[in-house]
């Protein structure tokens, strides 16, 4: 006979949430450095292309702050689901014991 297909591994929400948070932190750190450097731009002597490139980096950095916020929201949602699942499991186990 055929063997049943193996079950996919359970999603470790806490580990995935941690990875999302690390990505968010990396984005924030990189974006923060770019934005800080952008504050000190000396426009005098820059070509139009150099200025466009610099402003593009600063704009991308601001987008990265928004991406980081989204990643942090996903991480919070995963952790909340994991917490709620554990709460239900514990409540169910406590009801059986009582």
C-alpha positions, 0 to 999 in steps of 0.5 A: 500500500501507499504510505500517507504523505508526511505531515508538514512540520508545525509552524514555530510562530515564536521563531518566525516572529523572532526572524521578522523582528530581526529583519525589522531591526536590520531595516531600521538600523540601515535606514537610520544611518541613511537618513542621518547621513542625508541630514548632512548632505552638502548639495553644493558641488553635487551633480544632478545625478548624485543628488538624485541618487542620494535623495533616492537612498533617503526616500528608500530609507523612509520606505524601509521604516514603513516595511519594518513597522509591517514586519513588527506587526506580523511578529506581534500577530504571530506571538499573539496567536501563539499566546492565545493558543497556549492559553486555550490549551492550558484552560482545556487541560485545567478543565480536565484536571478539575 
